[in-house]
Amino acid sequence: MRKGCILMHISSLPSSYGIGKLGKSAYSFIDFLCRSGIKAWQILPLSPTSYGDSPYQSFSVNAGNPYFIDFETLQEEKLLNREDYAQIIWEDNPRQVNYSIIYDNCFDVLKKAFARFIPNQSDEYSDFLKKNKDWLDEYAFFMALKFKYDGKPWYEWDKKLAMRDENALSKARKELEKDIDFFKFLQFKFYQQWFRVKNYANECGIEIIGDIPIYTAYDSVEAWAYPELFCFDKNKKPIDVAGCPPDEFSPTGQLWGNPVYDWKYHKKTNYKWWTDRISFAAEIYDVVRIDHFRGFESYYAIPFGNKTAEKGEWRKGPGAELFKLAEKKLGRLNIIAEDLGFITPEVRQMLDDVGYPGMKVLQFAFDNSKNEHLPHNFKNSNCFAYTGTHDNETLIGWVDNMPPKNLKFARKYLNVKKLCKIPYAVIKCTWASIAQTAVAQIQDFIESEAEGRMNTPSTLGKNWQFRTVNSDFSPALSLEIKRLNKLYNRLGE
């Protein structure tokens, strides 16, 4: 079934509280998608954000971001009063998230809700604690310790706690019992609100496409509590970290800094940690996009401490074996492989072996007529075609920065003369393609300028801040998108 999809993270939803919430605006956006004939909503990882505000660098692979918990819903549940949150100044720009304002105020408000919560009166809460015990207990303990140490990474805590000395851990658990319960409460409320939103989307015929980052952050509960998963030395310091080698776009490469996995250990366990992770993602999303899919075939490892990614080496990953074992255990999975970057014949073979749809990105397409991202070169419909991803410019910004040669080719290919017509022509070209699902960022539908870009890879600051406002979702835009879906048979009928 051919579908249209809009890519927009929860953080970008309209809100009076500085960042998108899982409340009225989430339901309103789903109604907008429904009116527009859109059948899929793609989001970024739901994880709590850390330094740099990236959802791809999180304290946990399982936890949800407390920033998204809706205050008005908590008020309806008698856990908040309006004066607890409505008088706080949550933003300095309605088009940008100010994460420092959110961080300084959000937890204080949520603590007021926690103070009014009576755990033993909620069977749903008890069930949540039991079901999620395997990850929730350590995560809540980790976050309680992190707040005790003023947000410092775990490797800067007291050495006994950092190295998980049993006596030190036992003492800290007793001391921080109330804080641990607070962080469990936050996850309960997050997932309660999230599943209500997801269920509403599904009832409206819209599937949620979520995201699994391939790597975890060094400052994460996984690195602290389960060091055997990673290539660490005896002091839990990374031996190597992840990144990408130098290329024409990045002369010194990309140094991501995430610890790399000890794949020999994972293989010995039949990839249990990964299978559990995929299973969890398949429960909270309808379709799972796996970030940096090529890293499972082989990955680029850089010695820890290097300042750039220039000195590193490629090493073999688990390949298709991991996903075949996961499928054997979990059944056929709805997975998208983010097969972008340095793609070798071996990576293509791995993708063929697992049969997952890959990605085509039209912003990568307009350098020559043989480019695989041009729609006439798509080999089959088993792919997702994007105007651009969260790492790309807005279409308007992209056109402004195109090399003259590419611009000339794009005009000819799209059959447009005026520069201002190129962005919408790219959307139409994506929707007209044979790809099973056509995806555009909301920025491209509401004609955001360059400053609407969600993320510029390998940079810190000004990323992950883009926000929409209610007036963006006009009846005229909804009608325009519906016509587009009808024209290219993407109404899912």
N, C-alpha and C positions, 0 to 999 in steps of 0.2 A: 504493500500500500504506500503510495507516494504521500509525503507529508511536508508541511512547512514547520519550521521551528524558530523560536526566538531565544537568543542567548542573553540572559541578564541575571546577575547574581542577586541574592536576597538583599545584600547591602545596598543595592541600587534602587530598591523600591521606594516610592514616595513615603515620607514620614515627617512627623513634627518633632521627632526625637533624635535627629542627627544621623540616623542610619536606618536602613530598611528593617522592618519588623514582621513577625509572623502573625499579623493581625489583619485588620480590615483592608489595608492596601494590597496584601498578598491575595486575598480573595477577589478584590476588584481587578487586579491584574489578570487573574485567571479568567474572570468574566470578559475582560478585554480580548484575551487570546481566543476565547470561545466565539465571541462575536466576529472575530477576524478570520475564523476558519483555520487557526493555528492548532496543530495537534501535538506539539511537543514544546516543553519549556526546559531549556538547558541552563543549569546553574554551575557555579564553581564549588569547590569543596566546602562543606558546612562547618569545617573544623574551627576551633578557637584560633585566633590570630595572635602572633607574638611580635617580636621586634621586626619592624619593616611592614607589618600589617598584611602580610601575604597569607592567603588561605592555603598556600602550598608549603608554608613553613609553620607547622602547628605543634602545640604541646601534646597532641594526641591524634591518632588516626581514627578513633571512634567517637570522640566527644563532639558535641555541637557547640556552636558559638553563642555564649550567653548574651552577647550584644543583640541578637535577633529575637530574644524573648519579648513578647508584646506586653507592655505595661497595662494597656486598657483591658486586655483579657484578664490579667491578674486582678485588676480592679473589679471586674464583673464577678470574679471568684471570691471577692471580699478579702483578698490578700494585700491589696494596696488601696490607699485613698488617693484621690486625684492630686491633692496638694503634695503628695510624696514625690511626684515626678513632673507635674505640669508646669511648675514655676521655675524649673531649671532651664537655663539657656543651653540648648543642646547643639547649636550650630552657629557658625559664622558665615556660612555660604550654603544656600539651599541646594547647590549643585555639587557640593563636595562633602565627603565625610571628614570630620576632624576627629581623628582617633584619640588624641590626647584628651579632648573634652569627654568623649564617651568613656574612656578608661577611668577618668577622675570621678565620674558620677554614677555610672551604670551599676557598679557593684554595691554602692551605698543604698541605692533604691531597691535592688534585689534582696539585700539583707533585711530590709523592712518587710518584704513579702515573706521571707523565710521565717522571720520572728512570729508571724501570724499563722504559719502553716502547722497543722497538727498531724504528724505522720501516722499515728496509730488509728486515725479515722479514715485512712485512704487505702483500700485494698489495691487500687491501681498502682499506688506508690510501692507497696510491698511487692507486688508482682514485677514491677520495673526493676527493683533492687535485685531480686532473685534472677531474673532473666539476663541482666547485664553485669552480674557480679564479676565475671572473668576479666573485664576491663575497667569497670567503674570504680572498684575499691582502690586499686592502685592509682588511677587517675585522680580521684578526689583527694587522696593522701598527698600525691605529688603537688597538686595545686595549693593545698593547705600549707605545705612546706614552702612553696614558691612565694606565697603571700607573706609568710613568716619572715622570709629572707628578702623582703622588699622587691620581689620580682627578679632577683638574680637567677642566672641559670644554675641548674643542679650541681654542675661541676665547680661552682664557687661557694657551695654550702659548706657547713662543717664536714670535715673529711669522713667522719664515721657515717654520717647520713648519706653523703655522696656515694660512698662505697658499700652502703647498705649493711652496716653492722647491725646484727639482730637486736642487741640490747638497746642501741640508739634508736632503732626503728620502733621498737615496742614502747619506749618512753615517749617518743614524739607522737605516736598514735593516741595515747591517752591524753597527752597535753592538748592535742589539736582536734579532739573528737567532735566538738561543735562545728569547727571550720570544715572538717571532712564532710559532715552531714550537710553543710551549706552547699558544697560543690556537688554532692549527690542530688540535692534538691534542684539545683540549676539544670542538671542534665535531665531530670524527670520532667521539668516544665518545658525545657527546650523540645524534647522529643514528643511530648504530649501535643504541643502546638504544631510541631512539624508534621506529624502524621495526620493531624486534622486538615492541614493545608494540602498535603499530598492526596489524601482521600477525596477532598473536594475536587482537586484537579482531575483525578481519575474518573470521578462521577461525571465530570464535564467532557470526558473523552480525550483528556490531555495527559500524556505521559511525562514523567519527570526524568530528565537525563542528568545524572550526577557525575562526579569526578573522583577518581582515586589518584592522588599524587604517587608516583613510583617510590619516592624517597620520604623518609621521616626527618624531622629536624634533630640536630644534635641535642638541643635543649627540649627534649620530649620525654614523656613518661616511658616510652618504649626503650629509648637509649639508657635511661636511668635504671629501669626495673628489669630489662631483658637484654643485657649487653651481649649475650651469646648470639643474638640475631645479627650482629654487626662485626666488621673487621676492626676490633678494638685491641689495644694492648692490655696488660694486666692492671693498669691504672684507669681503664675505661676511656683512654684517649684514642681517637681514630688513628689508624695507621694510614689509611687513604680516605679521600673524600671524592664526592661526585662532581661532575661538570661536563663541559664539552670542549673539544680541541679548537685551536684557532681556525678561523675561516675568513672568507671575504668580508663578512659583516662584523667580525670580532677578532682583531689581529692578535689579541692575547688569550683568546678563548673565553669560555664562561666558567667561572669558579663558583659553583653553587654552595659548596661547603658541607653538604649533607654526608653523614657517614654512609659508606657502601655496605652492602649485605655480605655476610659470610654464607655464600650459596652452598658450600659443602655442608654446613650445619643444616640449612633448610632442606636440602635433599635427604639427609638422614632422617628427618622428621616427616618425610613425604609432603613437605611444604605446608605443614599444618597451619603455621601462623598466617601465611598468605591465603590459604583456602578459607580460613576463618574470616580474614579481612574481606575477601571477595564476597563471602556469604553475607556478612553484615551490610556491605554496600548494596548488594542485590535486594536486601530487605528495605532499606531506606530510599532507594531509587528504583525506577522501572527499568532504566537502561544505565549502564555504567561505562563511562569513558575512562580508559586507562591511560594516564599521562606518560609520555616518554616511553612508548611501547618498545621502541627499538632497544632500550636498555635491558630488556629481558634476553635478547639474543646475545649482545655483548655491550659492555658498559665502559665508560672512560673513567679511569681511576687516577687521581692526582695525589702525590704524597702530601700528607697533612702538614700544614705550615707554609706551603708555597703560597706566594702572593698572587700568582696568575695560574692559568690552566695550560700554560705552554709546555710544561714537562709532565706528561702523563702517559698512560698506556691503555690500550683496549684489552679487555679481558672477557672471556666467555661467561655468559649468564646461563640461566636454566633452560632457555629456549621454550619450545612448545610443550615440553614435558610438564611444566608447572600447570599450564592451563588445561591440558588433557586430564591430569589428575584431579584438578578442581572440578572439571565437568563430570568426571566419573562419580565424584562424591556428591555434587550439587545438582547435576542435570545440566541441560543446555542453557547457556547463559546469554543474556542480552548485553553484549559488550561491544563498545567501539574502541578500536585501536588507534591511538594518536601516533600515526606512522609518519611523523614529520622529522626533518633534520637530515642527518647523514644516513641515507638508506642504502644498504648493500644488498646484493642478491640473497645473502643469507637471511636478512630481515624480511625480504619479500617472501622467501620460502616459508619462514616461520608464520607469517600472516596467512599464507595459503593453507598451511597445515592446520591452523585453528579455525579458519573460515570467518573471522570477524571482519565486519566492514571497516575500511580505513577512512582517511580524511583527505579531502581535496580543498585547497584554499585559493580562492581566485586572486587574492592580493599577491600570491607568489607566481601568477601565471603569465604575465604579459611581457615576457622578454623575447620569446620566439614561438613559432607555430607548432613546435614539437613538444612544448612544455606539458608535462603530465597533468598539471592543474587546470589546463584549458578544457572546457567541457567536451569538445570534439575528440579529445584524447582519452576520455574516461573509458576503461575497458569493459566495465559492466556497471549495473546499477547498485551493486553491493558496496556502497560508499556513502559518506555524508559530505555534502559540498557546503563549504562556508564562504561567505563573502570575506570574512576575517575572523580570527579568534580573539580571545581576551588579551593575547600578546601582540596583536596587530594594531595599527593605527585605525582611527575611524576612516571610513571611505573618503570623506572630504579631506582629511589630513593626508591620507595616502596619495590622493590625486595631486595635492599641492607639492608633494615631495618626490613625485615620480621622475626618473631620468627622462630626458627628452625623447630618446629612442623608444623607451617603453610606452611613453605617452602617445607617441605617433602610432605605434602598433595597436594600443588599446582603442584608440579612436577608430581605426580601420576595422578592428575585430568586432567592436560593439556597434559600429555604424552610427557614431555620434560625432558632431563637429564641436559643440560647445563643451568646455571643461566641466561646467556645472551639471551637465547631463550624464557624465560618466558614472557617478555613484549609483544612481537608480538603475542605469543600464547594467551595472554589475549585479545588482540584486536580481533583475529580471533574467539575466544570463544564468545565474545560479539556480533560480526557480525553474528555468526552462530545461536544465540539464537532466540527464537520465538518473542522477543520484536518487536513491530511495528517500533521502531526507535532505532538504535544503535549509540552511541555517544562516541567519544574519543577526548580528548584535543589534540590540534595541537602538544603540547609537546611530546605526545606519538608517533605520526607519524614521527616526525623529530628526535626522540631518544634523547630528552633533558635529561641531567643529573639532579641530585637532585636540583641543584641551579636554575633550570627552574620552580620550584614550584611557582604557582601564589599567594597562600595565606596559611598561617599557622594560623588557628583560635586562637583567644585570645592572639595574639601577635601584637606588634607594630614595624614597621621598617622592611624593606626588603620585604614587601608584595606589590602585585599589580604592580610589576616592569617588569615582563617578556616581552621581545620583540622578534620578529622574524626579519630576514634579508631576502632580496630578494632571495639569493641563497638557502634558505630552501625549496622553492617551485619549485623543479626541475621537468623536464619532467619525470624522472625515478620514482619519488615519486608519481606523478599524475597517471602514468600507474599502479603502484603497488596498489594504492587505488582503481582504477577503476576495476582491476582484483578482488580485494577483494569484491567489491560491486556486481560484476557479479557472482562471485562464490556463494555468499549467497543471491542472488536474491534481491539486494537492489538498483537496478538502477531505480526503480520507473516505470518500463515498464509494 
